[in-house]
Every structure is written in C-alpha cells, then in structure tokens.
Amino acid sequence: MTDPLEEKISRHSLKGIAVSPGIAIATVFILQDSLLLVERRNVHQGNVEKEVSRFTRAIRELIDELRNDSFEVSKSARKQEAEIILAHIAILKDPYFVGRIVQDIRKNEVNAESAVVKQVDEFRKVVAAIVDPHLRDYGGDLLDIERRLIEKLIPRLQQLRNLETGTGSHWSRLLWGSHRQKKSASSLACNRDSLGIRFGLAGPL
C-alpha cells in the first residue's frame, strides 16, 4: 500500500518537453518545506510499535550521519560547525526529547512524522519565551533536527533536498536554516542537562 504522503510528494513532479534549442528536458520538482507535507494521521493499534521503531531508527540513523559529519568537519578544522553537530547529537540523545515523541505516538496512536512535528513545535514555543539568548538558540537547532528527522522518516524528501542543494553530501547541508553563532553553539554543546530540566519541563512523561 502506498503511503499517502509519498503520493502527495509524487504529485509535485511534472514532465516537460523542450520548446527552444539549448533547453534541456528534465523532471521538474516543486520544492516545499518538508514540514508542510506532514499530516497527522491515526495508525492502527497493531502498528503503533512499528511507528515507534521507525522513529527510533530515524534517530539512530541521524546520529550516525551527524557523527560522520563531525569527522568530515574535524578534518577541515571547521570548529563552529563541529560545535553545532555536537549540540544536535546531544538533543537527539536527550531522553526527554525522545520520550515525549514516543509517548505521543503510543498514547495518541499517530504516525511518527506528525509526532515529531507536534512535539518539536511545543519545545520551540517554550524556547521562544526564554530570555537567555543562548538557550533561545535551541529553537534553530530543534527546527534543523526536526527537518532532518522528517527526511529520514520520508526518504523521498531527502532525495528532493539533495536536488535543491545540488549535492548528496550530508555535512554540506548542515547549516541549512541554522543561524546560531559560535558562542551559542559552544554553550549548548557543553550543557548536559536534559531539555526537560533545562526548560523547566521535566516531570513524568
């Protein structure tokens, strides 16, 4: 059975023909923010744990990808990017961050993509209200992570993103949408408190 979201994405590709000498024939892609394509839908109770597994697998794959990015970045002495990678890995390994998304999937019996979007959006609302500018920078980190997780959950989106950037390289896309400064990246990467403790959200999931 075809995933509804995959069908929605496929409708964004068009075919054309050459109308003038020198114009190449190719598939046309209309690129949208991947988050706009995510729909919240219920899954059958028997498939809930499959959704949890999809999410945890996406987490593992993204962490592995970021570790590879870190290795590539370290070879070129790009310290600021390395610090951002460390901050992203720390968030992905954060038990409160992961737990909230897993809880949403299980409790509400929804697809993994929508649980990621919903919970990250809630985190970002809390972060946006924080006075400390260094902690507020977490909003950009969370958005970057959200998009990359969605791309892991929906591989077709990652293919489109590679087309948009003109490269298949992961770490070359690392700063896509990120506006954090070096000082902020360092402070975030070194803070080992969980997101729940850091933002006053800690408590029973």
N, C-alpha and C positions, 0 to 999 in steps of 0.2 A: 504494500500500500504506500502510495507517495505521500510524503509529509506535506501538509497544507502550506507550510512556509516555503518549502522548496518550490512548490508550484507557483507561489506568489512571486518568488525571485525569478523563476524562469520566464515569467511574463514580461520581465523588464529587458529581455534581449530581443533585438529586431534584426532582420536581414535586409540588405540593400543591394543595389547594383550600381555600377559605375555610370556616371552621367556626363563625365568630361575626361579627356585624356590626362593621365597623371594622378587620378584619384583612385586609391586602392579600394578593393572590395573586402570588407571585413564585417564581422559581427559587431553590432553597436550595443554598448551597455549603458543603461541609465543608472548611475550610481546614487544610492541614497544612504543616509546614515543607517547602519545596520540595526540600531536600536529601534528605528521607526518600523521595522518589519516584524518585530517580535509581538506576537499576540498571546494573551493569557488564555490558556485553554485547559480544560479538565482532562485528566487521563484516567483510564480505567484503574480501579483499585489494585488490580493484579499487576499493573505496570508501574506502580509508584516507585518500587525499589529499582526498577530499570532506569527511571529518570534520575534517581539519586546516584546510581552508578555512572550514568552519562555525565552528571555534574562533577563527581569526584575524579573521573577520568580526565575531564577537561582541565580541572585544577592541576592534576599531576603533569599533564602534557604541557601546560603553560609554564609551570615551574621549571620543568626540564628545558623548555625552549628559552626561558629567561636565563637559566644558568649557562646555556650555550652562548647566549647574547653577551653575558658577563665575561666569558672567556674571550670572545672576539673583541669586545670593547677594551679589556685589560691589555691586550696586545698593542692597541693603538694609543694607550695612555689617555683615554677619554674619561677622566675622573668623574665629571658631572653625570654622564650617562650611566657609569657604573653605580653611582650612588642611587640614582633613580631605580635602576634594576633591583638593587638590594631592598629598597622600600617596597617595590611591587611584590617581590618574593615574600617579604615579611607579612604583607597583607594577605596574600594567598594562603599562607600557612597559619594565619590567625584563626584559632578555634572558634572564636565568637563570630567572626565574619562567615566562616564556612558553616557553622552550626545554624545560624539564622536562615541561610538559604536552604539547607537540608530540611529544617523544620517547616519552612513554607511549603516545600514540595510534598512532604509527608502529611502535614496537617490539612492542607487545602487540596491535595491531590491534583497538582498542577504541573505543567511542563517545566523542565529545568530552566529554559531560556527566560521565561517570564518571572520565575522566582529570582533569578539573578538580577534582572532589571528592577523588580519591585524592591528588593532588599537593598541593593546598592543605592537606589534613589532615596530610600529612607535614611541611609547612612549619610548621604550627601546633604540632605536637608539639615541634619544635626550639625554636620561640619560647617555648613554655610553660616550658622548662627554663632560660631565660636569667634571670640575676639582675637585670640592669638593668631597672627597671620601665618606662622609656621604650621600650625595644626590645620588652619583653613586650607592650606595647600593640599591636604589629603583629598579634597574634592576632585582635583585634577587627576590624582593618582587613581582614585576609585573609578572615574569615568574611563580612563585608559584601560584599566583592568576589566571593567565591565564589557567594553567593546571587544577586547581580545578573547574573553571567555565566550562571548556570543559567537565569535568567529570559530572558536574551537568546537562549539556545540553545533554549529551550522557550517560545515566545511566550504560550502558554495560561497559563503560570504568572504572567506579568506582568499579564495581564488579571485573574487572581484576586487578585493583590496589590493592584491598583488598587481592587478591590471592598472589600478588607479595610481599606484606608486611607481609602476614600471619596473618592479623588482620582486623577486621571490625572497629576498633577504629579510630575516626577522628583525635583526637589531637595527637595520637601516630605517625601520618603521617605528622604532621605539619611542621617539619623541613626538609621534603623531598626536596632536591635540594636547600635548603637555606644555605647561607654561611655568613650571616651577623653577626657582632659582637654586643655585648651587648650595647656598647656606641652608635653605629649607630641606633640600634633598638629604643632606648630611644628617640633620637633626632628626628627620623622620626615620631614616635607615637605622639609626642608633637607638631609637626608642623601642624597648622590648615589651612594653605594656600592651595588653590586648586592646583592640579597638573598643571593646565594651568598657574597660576600665578607663581608658584614655578619654572617652567622651561621655562618661557617666551613664553608660547603658548597661553595664554588667548586671547580671541577675539571672534567674532561672530562664532557660530557653523554653 
